[in-house]
């Protein structure tokens, strides 16, 4: 896994709780990425190493800098560290760009970008990329927020609308507007099944793709509604930054000791019920490699030498893994003799 050290050349205030870190591209070893991908930032806080993925808000076809946008999360250790401690001139270690959330295939037709709050981040990167590169594609942005003041990238979106007014359609959803909406692109309330149906009532199914980045409830509602309307599941894409855990999957999961082979060491690791192997290792001070923590990348891939483990919460089937390989971020021991090597 490649790492880079990037210099912060600007910190942009987007809203009261959201900033954009602007990194200078390395002079010799340029970082290549795709719109919709993410960059994993590495921090050491109180002696422990933390890695967090943040989507690019910059676009490789329009921006010379590498930008990631970070919303402050209540009790979020890393997001609060970034907001309070990172400043211009700092150097931050990062992993190479990763992720498969990006526009696929179509050169004409319609692309719908559905997002809420900070879920706009990869979507704005994709919107810029599609608008400049695919003149035959019309982009629809459906964007939910609390109010105008908390609308990330509002001015940028307005600029894109003025530049591409024939191909960039935006509908804003606001749950706490202080005034009654007077424009047709403003909707009071959340993105609901009824609003989805209304927006798509005249949309042709062919040459149409949907991209979703937001809370689990939004994603589930959108996917089920889109499928009901006849849109193919393979043309619906979502970005996932959390593992979806069904309590039923943990019936046969108990606290067990796992032998972890890492950096020429044999480590006996207690994996408490409810925690995965990766999380347990990090809690024990073992600096395993990881990034997304949702089973979408392969940074924490390990070999199961003995015993049985169960992967829980994978949104997308990983057909690239061998029979004896597992992803530690979503792996739980189901036998007492588990040995894994990474």
Phi and psi restraints in degrees (value plus and minus 20) as a CYANA .aco file:
   2 UNK   PHI     -93.7   -53.7
   2 UNK   PSI     124.4   164.4
   3 UNK   PHI    -145.0  -105.0
   3 UNK   PSI     134.6   174.6
   4 UNK   PHI    -153.9  -113.9
   4 UNK   PSI     137.4   177.4
   5 UNK   PHI    -135.1   -95.1
   5 UNK   PSI      98.5   138.5
   6 UNK   PHI    -132.2   -92.2
   6 UNK   PSI     126.5   166.5
   7 UNK   PHI    -119.0   -79.0
   7 UNK   PSI     111.9   151.9
   8 UNK   PHI     -99.9   -59.9
   8 UNK   PSI      98.6   138.6
   9 UNK   PHI    -127.2   -87.2
   9 UNK   PSI     -27.8    12.2
  10 UNK   PHI    -184.2  -144.2
  10 UNK   PSI     129.8   169.8
  11 UNK   PHI    -146.6  -106.6
  11 UNK   PSI      86.7   126.7
  12 UNK   PHI    -113.4   -73.4
  12 UNK   PSI     112.5   152.5
  13 UNK   PHI    -106.6   -66.6
  13 UNK   PSI      94.1   134.1
  14 UNK   PHI    -109.6   -69.6
  14 UNK   PSI     -70.9   -30.9
  15 UNK   PHI    -160.7  -120.7
  15 UNK   PSI    -194.7  -154.7
  16 UNK   PHI     -82.4   -42.4
  16 UNK   PSI     -45.1    -5.1
  17 UNK   PHI    -144.2  -104.2
  17 UNK   PSI      -2.8    37.2
  18 UNK   PHI    -157.6  -117.6
  18 UNK   PSI     111.9   151.9
  19 UNK   PHI    -148.9  -108.9
  19 UNK   PSI     139.2   179.2
  20 UNK   PHI    -135.8   -95.8
  20 UNK   PSI     104.3   144.3
  21 UNK   PHI    -107.3   -67.3
  21 UNK   PSI     104.6   144.6
  22 UNK   PHI    -126.9   -86.9
  22 UNK   PSI      95.8   135.8
  23 UNK   PHI    -123.6   -83.6
  23 UNK   PSI     124.4   164.4
  24 UNK   PHI     -99.3   -59.3
  24 UNK   PSI     114.9   154.9
  25 UNK   PHI     -85.1   -45.1
  25 UNK   PSI     116.6   156.6
  26 UNK   PHI     -76.2   -36.2
  26 UNK   PSI     124.9   164.9
  27 UNK   PHI     -88.2   -48.2
  27 UNK   PSI     -60.4   -20.4
  28 UNK   PHI    -121.8   -81.8
  28 UNK   PSI     -63.7   -23.7
  29 UNK   PHI    -128.3   -88.3
  29 UNK   PSI      59.9    99.9
  30 UNK   PHI     -81.0   -41.0
  30 UNK   PSI     121.1   161.1
  31 UNK   PHI    -108.8   -68.8
  31 UNK   PSI     101.1   141.1
  32 UNK   PHI    -116.2   -76.2
  32 UNK   PSI     116.8   156.8
  33 UNK   PHI    -172.7  -132.7
  33 UNK   PSI     148.8   188.8
  34 UNK   PHI    -133.9   -93.9
  34 UNK   PSI     126.4   166.4
  35 UNK   PHI     -76.6   -36.6
  35 UNK   PSI     110.8   150.8
  36 UNK   PHI      81.8   121.8
  36 UNK   PSI     -34.3     5.7
  37 UNK   PHI     -99.5   -59.5
  37 UNK   PSI     156.4   196.4
  38 UNK   PHI    -148.4  -108.4
  38 UNK   PSI     141.5   181.5
  39 UNK   PHI    -138.7   -98.7
  39 UNK   PSI     110.3   150.3
  40 UNK   PHI    -114.6   -74.6
  40 UNK   PSI      99.0   139.0
  41 UNK   PHI    -114.1   -74.1
  41 UNK   PSI     123.3   163.3
  42 UNK   PHI    -136.9   -96.9
  42 UNK   PSI     107.1   147.1
  43 UNK   PHI    -151.5  -111.5
  43 UNK   PSI     130.7   170.7
  44 UNK   PHI    -135.8   -95.8
  44 UNK   PSI      94.5   134.5
  45 UNK   PHI    -142.0  -102.0
  45 UNK   PSI     101.2   141.2
  46 UNK   PHI      32.5    72.5
  46 UNK   PSI      20.6    60.6
  47 UNK   PHI      64.8   104.8
  47 UNK   PSI     -25.6    14.4
  48 UNK   PHI    -130.2   -90.2
  48 UNK   PSI     124.0   164.0
  49 UNK   PHI    -110.7   -70.7
  49 UNK   PSI     107.7   147.7
  50 UNK   PHI    -143.0  -103.0
  50 UNK   PSI     117.4   157.4
  51 UNK   PHI    -141.8  -101.8
  51 UNK   PSI     112.2   152.2
  52 UNK   PHI    -156.5  -116.5
  52 UNK   PSI     110.7   150.7
  53 UNK   PHI    -105.8   -65.8
  53 UNK   PSI     114.0   154.0
  54 UNK   PHI    -151.4  -111.4
  54 UNK   PSI     111.9   151.9
  55 UNK   PHI     -87.3   -47.3
  55 UNK   PSI     125.7   165.7
  56 UNK   PHI     -87.3   -47.3
  56 UNK   PSI     112.9   152.9
  57 UNK   PHI    -120.4   -80.4
  57 UNK   PSI     -33.0     7.0
  58 UNK   PHI    -101.0   -61.0
  58 UNK   PSI     148.6   188.6
  59 UNK   PHI    -151.3  -111.3
  59 UNK   PSI     111.4   151.4
  60 UNK   PHI     -84.1   -44.1
  60 UNK   PSI     -41.7    -1.7
  61 UNK   PHI    -110.0   -70.0
  61 UNK   PSI     -30.9     9.1
  62 UNK   PHI    -146.2  -106.2
  62 UNK   PSI     -41.3    -1.3
  63 UNK   PHI    -137.1   -97.1
  63 UNK   PSI     118.2   158.2
  64 UNK   PHI    -109.4   -69.4
  64 UNK   PSI     -33.7     6.3
  65 UNK   PHI    -123.2   -83.2
  65 UNK   PSI     148.4   188.4
  66 UNK   PHI    -126.6   -86.6
  66 UNK   PSI      92.9   132.9
  67 UNK   PHI    -134.8   -94.8
  67 UNK   PSI     113.6   153.6
  68 UNK   PHI    -147.3  -107.3
  68 UNK   PSI     123.4   163.4
  69 UNK   PHI    -133.7   -93.7
  69 UNK   PSI     111.1   151.1
  70 UNK   PHI    -146.1  -106.1
  70 UNK   PSI     103.9   143.9
  71 UNK   PHI    -116.1   -76.1
  71 UNK   PSI     116.1   156.1
  72 UNK   PHI     -87.8   -47.8
  72 UNK   PSI     108.6   148.6
  73 UNK   PHI    -130.9   -90.9
  73 UNK   PSI     114.7   154.7
  74 UNK   PHI     -79.2   -39.2
  74 UNK   PSI     106.1   146.1
  75 UNK   PHI      44.0    84.0
  75 UNK   PSI      -4.7    35.3
  76 UNK   PHI    -102.5   -62.5
  76 UNK   PSI      86.3   126.3
  77 UNK   PHI     -77.6   -37.6
  77 UNK   PSI     -70.4   -30.4
  78 UNK   PHI     -95.0   -55.0
  78 UNK   PSI     -63.5   -23.5
  79 UNK   PHI     -82.7   -42.7
  79 UNK   PSI     -57.7   -17.7
  80 UNK   PHI     -89.3   -49.3
  80 UNK   PSI     -56.5   -16.5
  81 UNK   PHI     -81.9   -41.9
  81 UNK   PSI     -63.8   -23.8
  82 UNK   PHI     -81.9   -41.9
  82 UNK   PSI     -67.6   -27.6
  83 UNK   PHI     -84.3   -44.3
  83 UNK   PSI     -58.6   -18.6
  84 UNK   PHI    -113.5   -73.5
  84 UNK   PSI     -43.1    -3.1
  85 UNK   PHI    -138.0   -98.0
  85 UNK   PSI     -46.7    -6.7
  86 UNK   PHI    -101.8   -61.8
  86 UNK   PSI     114.7   154.7
  87 UNK   PHI    -163.5  -123.5
  87 UNK   PSI     150.3   190.3
  88 UNK   PHI     -78.3   -38.3
  88 UNK   PSI     115.3   155.3
  89 UNK   PHI      79.2   119.2
  89 UNK   PSI     -35.2     4.8
  90 UNK   PHI     -89.9   -49.9
  90 UNK   PSI     130.5   170.5
  91 UNK   PHI    -129.8   -89.8
  91 UNK   PSI     111.2   151.2
  92 UNK   PHI    -147.8  -107.8
  92 UNK   PSI     111.9   151.9
  93 UNK   PHI    -100.4   -60.4
  93 UNK   PSI     119.2   159.2
  94 UNK   PHI    -157.4  -117.4
  94 UNK   PSI     136.3   176.3
  95 UNK   PHI    -107.0   -67.0
  95 UNK   PSI     143.0   183.0
  96 UNK   PHI     -81.6   -41.6
  96 UNK   PSI     131.3   171.3
  97 UNK   PHI     -77.4   -37.4
  97 UNK   PSI     125.0   165.0
  98 UNK   PHI    -160.8  -120.8
  98 UNK   PSI     152.1   192.1
  99 UNK   PHI      92.6   132.6
  99 UNK   PSI     127.9   167.9
 100 UNK   PHI    -140.0  -100.0
 100 UNK   PSI       4.2    44.2
 101 UNK   PHI    -114.1   -74.1
 101 UNK   PSI      79.3   119.3
 102 UNK   PHI    -187.1  -147.1
 102 UNK   PSI     144.0   184.0
 103 UNK   PHI     -84.7   -44.7
 103 UNK   PSI     111.6   151.6
 104 UNK   PHI    -132.8   -92.8
 104 UNK   PSI      98.6   138.6
 105 UNK   PHI      60.9   100.9
 105 UNK   PSI     -76.6   -36.6
 106 UNK   PHI     -92.7   -52.7
 106 UNK   PSI     120.8   160.8
 107 UNK   PHI    -129.9   -89.9
 107 UNK   PSI     -26.8    13.2
 108 UNK   PHI    -171.8  -131.8
 108 UNK   PSI     132.6   172.6
 109 UNK   PHI     103.5   143.5
 109 UNK   PSI    -165.1  -125.1
 110 UNK   PHI    -150.4  -110.4
 110 UNK   PSI     119.1   159.1
 111 UNK   PHI    -143.3  -103.3
 111 UNK   PSI     107.2   147.2
 112 UNK   PHI    -125.3   -85.3
 112 UNK   PSI     107.0   147.0
 113 UNK   PHI    -131.3   -91.3
 113 UNK   PSI      92.9   132.9
 114 UNK   PHI    -127.8   -87.8
 114 UNK   PSI     102.0   142.0
 115 UNK   PHI    -169.4  -129.4
 115 UNK   PSI     136.9   176.9
 116 UNK   PHI    -153.2  -113.2
 116 UNK   PSI     113.7   153.7
 117 UNK   PHI      37.4    77.4
 117 UNK   PSI    -149.3  -109.3
 118 UNK   PHI     -90.5   -50.5
 118 UNK   PSI     -25.5    14.5
 119 UNK   PHI     -84.2   -44.2
 119 UNK   PSI     -30.0    10.0
 120 UNK   PHI     -87.9   -47.9
 120 UNK   PSI     -40.7    -0.7
 121 UNK   PHI     -77.2   -37.2
 121 UNK   PSI     -78.7   -38.7
 122 UNK   PHI     -88.1   -48.1
 122 UNK   PSI     -46.8    -6.8
 123 UNK   PHI     -88.8   -48.8
 123 UNK   PSI     -57.8   -17.8
 124 UNK   PHI     -89.7   -49.7
 124 UNK   PSI     -54.4   -14.4
 125 UNK   PHI     -82.4   -42.4
 125 UNK   PSI     -64.9   -24.9
 126 UNK   PHI     -87.0   -47.0
 126 UNK   PSI     -60.4   -20.4
 127 UNK   PHI     -80.0   -40.0
 127 UNK   PSI     -66.6   -26.6
 128 UNK   PHI     -80.3   -40.3
 128 UNK   PSI     -63.3   -23.3
 129 UNK   PHI     -85.5   -45.5
 129 UNK   PSI     -65.6   -25.6
 130 UNK   PHI     -86.3   -46.3
 130 UNK   PSI     -64.4   -24.4
 131 UNK   PHI     -82.6   -42.6
 131 UNK   PSI     -57.1   -17.1
 132 UNK   PHI    -104.1   -64.1
 132 UNK   PSI     -46.6    -6.6
 133 UNK   PHI    -123.6   -83.6
 133 UNK   PSI     -45.1    -5.1
 134 UNK   PHI    -142.4  -102.4
 134 UNK   PSI      64.8   104.8
 135 UNK   PHI     -85.9   -45.9
 135 UNK   PSI     -37.2     2.8
 136 UNK   PHI    -112.3   -72.3
 136 UNK   PSI     -16.9    23.1
 137 UNK   PHI    -128.7   -88.7
 137 UNK   PSI     112.6   152.6
 138 UNK   PHI    -118.1   -78.1
 138 UNK   PSI     111.8   151.8
 139 UNK   PHI    -126.3   -86.3
 139 UNK   PSI     109.5   149.5
 140 UNK   PHI    -135.4   -95.4
 140 UNK   PSI     100.8   140.8
 141 UNK   PHI    -126.8   -86.8
 141 UNK   PSI     100.8   140.8
 142 UNK   PHI    -132.4   -92.4
 142 UNK   PSI      91.7   131.7
 143 UNK   PHI    -152.4  -112.4
 143 UNK   PSI      97.0   137.0
 144 UNK   PHI    -122.7   -82.7
 144 UNK   PSI     120.4   160.4
 145 UNK   PHI    -171.0  -131.0
 145 UNK   PSI     152.9   192.9
 146 UNK   PHI     -91.7   -51.7
 146 UNK   PSI     -72.6   -32.6
 147 UNK   PHI    -175.8  -135.8
 147 UNK   PSI     159.5   199.5
 148 UNK   PHI     -82.5   -42.5
 148 UNK   PSI     -60.4   -20.4
 149 UNK   PHI     -82.7   -42.7
 149 UNK   PSI     -45.9    -5.9
 150 UNK   PHI    -123.5   -83.5
 150 UNK   PSI      -1.2    38.8
 151 UNK   PHI    -108.2   -68.2
 151 UNK   PSI      81.5   121.5
 152 UNK   PHI     -86.3   -46.3
 152 UNK   PSI     115.8   155.8
 153 UNK   PHI      47.0    87.0
 153 UNK   PSI       5.5    45.5
 154 UNK   PHI     -78.5   -38.5
 154 UNK   PSI     -66.7   -26.7
 155 UNK   PHI     -88.1   -48.1
 155 UNK   PSI     -57.4   -17.4
 156 UNK   PHI     -83.5   -43.5
 156 UNK   PSI     -62.4   -22.4
 157 UNK   PHI     -81.9   -41.9
 157 UNK   PSI     -62.3   -22.3
 158 UNK   PHI     -81.8   -41.8
 158 UNK   PSI     -60.1   -20.1
 159 UNK   PHI     -83.6   -43.6
 159 UNK   PSI     -64.3   -24.3
 160 UNK   PHI     -83.3   -43.3
 160 UNK   PSI     -56.5   -16.5
 161 UNK   PHI     -83.8   -43.8
 161 UNK   PSI     -59.6   -19.6
 162 UNK   PHI     -89.7   -49.7
 162 UNK   PSI     -52.4   -12.4
 163 UNK   PHI     -98.9   -58.9
 163 UNK   PSI     -53.1   -13.1
 164 UNK   PHI    -148.2  -108.2
 164 UNK   PSI      30.4    70.4
 165 UNK   PHI     -85.7   -45.7
 165 UNK   PSI     -37.6     2.4
 166 UNK   PHI    -110.8   -70.8
 166 UNK   PSI     -29.4    10.6
 167 UNK   PHI    -150.5  -110.5
 167 UNK   PSI     -20.8    19.2
 168 UNK   PHI    -146.5  -106.5
 168 UNK   PSI      86.7   126.7
 169 UNK   PHI    -129.0   -89.0
 169 UNK   PSI     110.0   150.0
 170 UNK   PHI    -145.3  -105.3
 170 UNK   PSI     113.8   153.8
 171 UNK   PHI    -144.5  -104.5
 171 UNK   PSI     104.4   144.4
 172 UNK   PHI    -118.9   -78.9
 172 UNK   PSI     117.5   157.5
 173 UNK   PHI    -133.7   -93.7
 173 UNK   PSI     106.6   146.6
 174 UNK   PHI    -146.1  -106.1
 174 UNK   PSI     110.3   150.3
 175 UNK   PHI    -111.6   -71.6
 175 UNK   PSI     -39.1     0.9
 176 UNK   PHI    -155.5  -115.5
 176 UNK   PSI      27.9    67.9
 177 UNK   PHI     -86.5   -46.5
 177 UNK   PSI     116.9   156.9
 178 UNK   PHI    -103.9   -63.9
 178 UNK   PSI     -33.6     6.4
 179 UNK   PHI    -149.2  -109.2
 179 UNK   PSI     138.9   178.9
 180 UNK   PHI     -90.4   -50.4
 180 UNK   PSI     113.8   153.8
 181 UNK   PHI     -83.8   -43.8
 181 UNK   PSI     112.0   152.0
 182 UNK   PHI    -131.3   -91.3
 182 UNK   PSI     -26.9    13.1
 183 UNK   PHI    -131.8   -91.8
 183 UNK   PSI     128.0   168.0
 184 UNK   PHI     -86.1   -46.1
 184 UNK   PSI     -39.0     1.0
 185 UNK   PHI    -107.3   -67.3
 185 UNK   PSI     -17.9    22.1
 186 UNK   PHI    -127.0   -87.0
 186 UNK   PSI     112.1   152.1
 187 UNK   PHI    -147.7  -107.7
 187 UNK   PSI     110.8   150.8
 188 UNK   PHI    -103.4   -63.4
 188 UNK   PSI     106.0   146.0
 189 UNK   PHI      96.0   136.0
 189 UNK   PSI    -193.4  -153.4
 190 UNK   PHI    -110.4   -70.4
 190 UNK   PSI     150.3   190.3
 191 UNK   PHI     -95.9   -55.9
 191 UNK   PSI      91.9   131.9
 192 UNK   PHI    -135.5   -95.5
 192 UNK   PSI     150.6   190.6
 193 UNK   PHI     -78.1   -38.1
 193 UNK   PSI     -61.3   -21.3
 194 UNK   PHI     -83.4   -43.4
 194 UNK   PSI     -61.3   -21.3
 195 UNK   PHI     -90.7   -50.7
 195 UNK   PSI     -55.0   -15.0
 196 UNK   PHI     -82.1   -42.1
 196 UNK   PSI     -66.6   -26.6
 197 UNK   PHI     -82.1   -42.1
 197 UNK   PSI     -62.0   -22.0
 198 UNK   PHI     -84.4   -44.4
 198 UNK   PSI     -63.2   -23.2
 199 UNK   PHI     -84.2   -44.2
 199 UNK   PSI     -56.6   -16.6
 200 UNK   PHI    -119.9   -79.9
 200 UNK   PSI     -11.2    28.8
 201 UNK   PHI     -82.6   -42.6
 201 UNK   PSI     -48.5    -8.5
 202 UNK   PHI    -130.3   -90.3
 202 UNK   PSI      -8.0    32.0
 203 UNK   PHI    -104.5   -64.5
 203 UNK   PSI     109.2   149.2
 204 UNK   PHI     -90.7   -50.7
 204 UNK   PSI     124.7   164.7
 205 UNK   PHI     -92.9   -52.9
 205 UNK   PSI     -56.6   -16.6
 206 UNK   PHI     -90.7   -50.7
 206 UNK   PSI     130.0   170.0
 207 UNK   PHI      30.4    70.4
 207 UNK   PSI      30.9    70.9
 208 UNK   PHI    -162.5  -122.5
 208 UNK   PSI     111.3   151.3
 209 UNK   PHI    -149.0  -109.0
 209 UNK   PSI     133.9   173.9
 210 UNK   PHI    -148.1  -108.1
 210 UNK   PSI     115.4   155.4
 211 UNK   PHI    -147.0  -107.0
 211 UNK   PSI     109.7   149.7
 212 UNK   PHI    -143.4  -103.4
 212 UNK   PSI     109.8   149.8
 213 UNK   PHI    -161.7  -121.7
 213 UNK   PSI      89.4   129.4
 214 UNK   PHI     155.7   195.7
 214 UNK   PSI    -186.5  -146.5
 215 UNK   PHI     -80.8   -40.8
 215 UNK   PSI     139.0   179.0
 216 UNK   PHI     -76.9   -36.9
 216 UNK   PSI     -61.4   -21.4
 217 UNK   PHI     -81.2   -41.2
 217 UNK   PSI     -60.6   -20.6
 218 UNK   PHI     -83.9   -43.9
 218 UNK   PSI     -66.5   -26.5
 219 UNK   PHI     -80.5   -40.5
 219 UNK   PSI     -67.4   -27.4
 220 UNK   PHI     -82.7   -42.7
 220 UNK   PSI     -64.0   -24.0
 221 UNK   PHI     -84.2   -44.2
 221 UNK   PSI     -63.1   -23.1
 222 UNK   PHI     -84.6   -44.6
 222 UNK   PSI     -68.9   -28.9
 223 UNK   PHI     -81.3   -41.3
 223 UNK   PSI     -66.6   -26.6
 224 UNK   PHI     -85.4   -45.4
 224 UNK   PSI     -59.3   -19.3
 225 UNK   PHI     -88.7   -48.7
 225 UNK   PSI     -62.6   -22.6
 226 UNK   PHI     -82.0   -42.0
 226 UNK   PSI     -60.7   -20.7
 227 UNK   PHI     -86.5   -46.5
 227 UNK   PSI     -60.5   -20.5
 228 UNK   PHI     -79.2   -39.2
 228 UNK   PSI     -55.1   -15.1
 229 UNK   PHI     -99.3   -59.3
 229 UNK   PSI     -25.4    14.6
 230 UNK   PHI      81.2   121.2
 230 UNK   PSI     -17.1    22.9
 231 UNK   PHI     -94.7   -54.7
 231 UNK   PSI     111.9   151.9
 232 UNK   PHI     -82.9   -42.9
 232 UNK   PSI     118.9   158.9
 233 UNK   PHI     -79.4   -39.4
 233 UNK   PSI     -52.7   -12.7
 234 UNK   PHI     -92.8   -52.8
 234 UNK   PSI     -27.8    12.2
 235 UNK   PHI    -125.0   -85.0
 235 UNK   PSI      -6.4    33.6
 236 UNK   PHI    -137.8   -97.8
 236 UNK   PSI     103.6   143.6
 237 UNK   PHI    -145.8  -105.8
 237 UNK   PSI     125.3   165.3
 238 UNK   PHI    -157.2  -117.2
 238 UNK   PSI     128.5   168.5
 239 UNK   PHI    -120.1   -80.1
 239 UNK   PSI     108.2   148.2
 240 UNK   PHI    -138.3   -98.3
 240 UNK   PSI     102.7   142.7
 241 UNK   PHI    -137.0   -97.0
 241 UNK   PSI      -1.0    39.0
 242 UNK   PHI    -170.9  -130.9
 242 UNK   PSI     127.5   167.5
 243 UNK   PHI     -99.4   -59.4
 243 UNK   PSI     116.6   156.6
 244 UNK   PHI    -113.6   -73.6
 244 UNK   PSI      91.2   131.2
 245 UNK   PHI    -129.7   -89.7
 245 UNK   PSI      98.7   138.7
 246 UNK   PHI    -113.7   -73.7
 246 UNK   PSI     103.7   143.7
 247 UNK   PHI     -72.1   -32.1
 247 UNK   PSI     -49.8    -9.8
 248 UNK   PHI     -82.9   -42.9
 248 UNK   PSI     -47.2    -7.2
 249 UNK   PHI     -92.4   -52.4
 249 UNK   PSI     -31.9     8.1
 250 UNK   PHI    -122.8   -82.8
 250 UNK   PSI     -10.2    29.8
 251 UNK   PHI     -78.6   -38.6
 251 UNK   PSI     -61.2   -21.2
 252 UNK   PHI    -118.9   -78.9
 252 UNK   PSI      -3.5    36.5
 253 UNK   PHI    -118.7   -78.7
 253 UNK   PSI     108.1   148.1
 254 UNK   PHI    -155.5  -115.5
 254 UNK   PSI     145.2   185.2
 255 UNK   PHI     -84.1   -44.1
 255 UNK   PSI     105.5   145.5
 256 UNK   PHI    -161.6  -121.6
 256 UNK   PSI     142.6   182.6
 257 UNK   PHI    -120.2   -80.2
 257 UNK   PSI     108.8   148.8
 258 UNK   PHI    -133.2   -93.2
 258 UNK   PSI     117.6   157.6
 259 UNK   PHI    -110.5   -70.5
 259 UNK   PSI     101.4   141.4
 260 UNK   PHI    -130.7   -90.7
 260 UNK   PSI     101.0   141.0
 261 UNK   PHI    -118.7   -78.7
 261 UNK   PSI      93.5   133.5
 262 UNK   PHI    -169.9  -129.9
 262 UNK   PSI     105.7   145.7
 263 UNK   PHI      32.1    72.1
 263 UNK   PSI      30.9    70.9
 264 UNK   PHI      43.1    83.1
 264 UNK   PSI       3.3    43.3
 265 UNK   PHI    -141.3  -101.3
 265 UNK   PSI     130.7   170.7
 266 UNK   PHI    -128.3   -88.3
 266 UNK   PSI      94.4   134.4
 267 UNK   PHI    -135.8   -95.8
 267 UNK   PSI     103.8   143.8
 268 UNK   PHI    -106.3   -66.3
 268 UNK   PSI      94.2   134.2
 269 UNK   PHI    -136.6   -96.6
 269 UNK   PSI     103.0   143.0
 270 UNK   PHI    -103.0   -63.0
 270 UNK   PSI     100.3   140.3
 271 UNK   PHI    -125.9   -85.9
 271 UNK   PSI      82.5   122.5
 272 UNK   PHI     -91.8   -51.8
 272 UNK   PSI     122.9   162.9
 273 UNK   PHI     -72.5   -32.5
 273 UNK   PSI     110.5   150.5
 274 UNK   PHI      80.1   120.1
 274 UNK   PSI     -38.2     1.8
 275 UNK   PHI    -128.6   -88.6
 275 UNK   PSI     123.8   163.8
 276 UNK   PHI    -103.2   -63.2
 276 UNK   PSI     154.9   194.9
 277 UNK   PHI     -85.7   -45.7
 277 UNK   PSI     -62.5   -22.5
 278 UNK   PHI     -81.8   -41.8
 278 UNK   PSI     -70.5   -30.5
 279 UNK   PHI     -80.1   -40.1
 279 UNK   PSI     -60.4   -20.4
 280 UNK   PHI     -84.2   -44.2
 280 UNK   PSI     -59.9   -19.9
 281 UNK   PHI     -85.7   -45.7
 281 UNK   PSI     -63.7   -23.7
 282 UNK   PHI     -84.2   -44.2
 282 UNK   PSI     -59.8   -19.8
 283 UNK   PHI     -81.8   -41.8
 283 UNK   PSI     -50.2   -10.2
 284 UNK   PHI    -106.7   -66.7
 284 UNK   PSI     -15.9    24.1
 285 UNK   PHI      65.1   105.1
 285 UNK   PSI      -5.7    34.3
 286 UNK   PHI    -111.7   -71.7
 286 UNK   PSI      97.4   137.4
 287 UNK   PHI    -103.7   -63.7
 287 UNK   PSI      48.9    88.9
 288 UNK   PHI     -88.8   -48.8
 288 UNK   PSI     131.3   171.3
 289 UNK   PHI     -92.7   -52.7
 289 UNK   PSI     119.1   159.1
 290 UNK   PHI    -183.6  -143.6
 290 UNK   PSI     150.1   190.1
 291 UNK   PHI    -168.4  -128.4
 291 UNK   PSI    -102.0   -62.0
 292 UNK   PHI     -91.3   -51.3
 292 UNK   PSI     -52.9   -12.9
 293 UNK   PHI      42.5    82.5
 293 UNK   PSI       0.5    40.5
 294 UNK   PHI    -147.3  -107.3
 294 UNK   PSI     -12.2    27.8
 295 UNK   PHI      59.7    99.7
 295 UNK   PSI      -5.9    34.1
 296 UNK   PHI    -115.5   -75.5
 296 UNK   PSI     -41.1    -1.1
 297 UNK   PHI    -131.1   -91.1
 297 UNK   PSI    -192.8  -152.8
 298 UNK   PHI    -142.9  -102.9
 298 UNK   PSI      -1.9    38.1
 299 UNK   PHI     -82.4   -42.4
 299 UNK   PSI     -55.1   -15.1
 300 UNK   PHI    -121.2   -81.2
 300 UNK   PSI       2.1    42.1
 301 UNK   PHI     -83.6   -43.6
 301 UNK   PSI     116.1   156.1
 302 UNK   PHI    -156.8  -116.8
 302 UNK   PSI     142.8   182.8
 303 UNK   PHI    -122.1   -82.1
 303 UNK   PSI     109.8   149.8
 304 UNK   PHI    -108.0   -68.0
 304 UNK   PSI      88.8   128.8
 305 UNK   PHI    -104.6   -64.6
 305 UNK   PSI     -48.4    -8.4
 306 UNK   PHI    -178.4  -138.4
 306 UNK   PSI     131.3   171.3
 307 UNK   PHI      61.1   101.1
 307 UNK   PSI    -191.6  -151.6
 308 UNK   PHI    -146.0  -106.0
 308 UNK   PSI     116.8   156.8
 309 UNK   PHI    -146.3  -106.3
 309 UNK   PSI     138.8   178.8
 310 UNK   PHI    -147.0  -107.0
 310 UNK   PSI     109.1   149.1
 311 UNK   PHI    -111.3   -71.3
 311 UNK   PSI     108.7   148.7
 312 UNK   PHI    -144.6  -104.6
 312 UNK   PSI     115.4   155.4
 313 UNK   PHI      76.3   116.3
 313 UNK   PSI     -17.4    22.6
 314 UNK   PHI     -86.1   -46.1
 314 UNK   PSI     102.8   142.8
 315 UNK   PHI     -98.9   -58.9
 315 UNK   PSI     -56.9   -16.9
 316 UNK   PHI    -136.2   -96.2
 316 UNK   PSI     115.0   155.0
 317 UNK   PHI     -84.7   -44.7
 317 UNK   PSI     112.8   152.8
 318 UNK   PHI    -120.0   -80.0
 318 UNK   PSI      70.1   110.1
 319 UNK   PHI     -99.0   -59.0
 319 UNK   PSI     -26.3    13.7
 320 UNK   PHI    -106.3   -66.3
 320 UNK   PSI     -29.1    10.9
 321 UNK   PHI    -104.1   -64.1
 321 UNK   PSI     119.8   159.8
 322 UNK   PHI     -96.0   -56.0
 322 UNK   PSI     149.3   189.3
 323 UNK   PHI     -78.5   -38.5
 323 UNK   PSI     -56.2   -16.2
 324 UNK   PHI    -119.2   -79.2
 324 UNK   PSI      -3.3    36.7
 325 UNK   PHI    -129.1   -89.1
 325 UNK   PSI     129.4   169.4
 326 UNK   PHI    -165.9  -125.9
 326 UNK   PSI     143.3   183.3
 327 UNK   PHI    -126.7   -86.7
 327 UNK   PSI      96.1   136.1
 328 UNK   PHI     -86.3   -46.3
 328 UNK   PSI     -43.2    -3.2
 329 UNK   PHI     -84.9   -44.9
 329 UNK   PSI     -46.2    -6.2
 330 UNK   PHI    -144.5  -104.5
 330 UNK   PSI       4.6    44.6
 331 UNK   PHI    -126.0   -86.0
 331 UNK   PSI     117.7   157.7
 332 UNK   PHI    -152.2  -112.2
 332 UNK   PSI     115.1   155.1
 333 UNK   PHI     -92.8   -52.8
 333 UNK   PSI     117.8   157.8
 334 UNK   PHI    -140.6  -100.6
 334 UNK   PSI     -11.3    28.7
 335 UNK   PHI    -160.8  -120.8
 335 UNK   PSI     146.3   186.3
 336 UNK   PHI    -108.6   -68.6
 336 UNK   PSI     -16.5    23.5
 337 UNK   PHI    -143.1  -103.1
 337 UNK   PSI      12.2    52.2
 338 UNK   PHI     -95.2   -55.2
 338 UNK   PSI     111.3   151.3
 339 UNK   PHI    -149.4  -109.4
 339 UNK   PSI     104.0   144.0
 340 UNK   PHI    -145.8  -105.8
 340 UNK   PSI     127.8   167.8
 341 UNK   PHI    -145.6  -105.6
 341 UNK   PSI     112.5   152.5
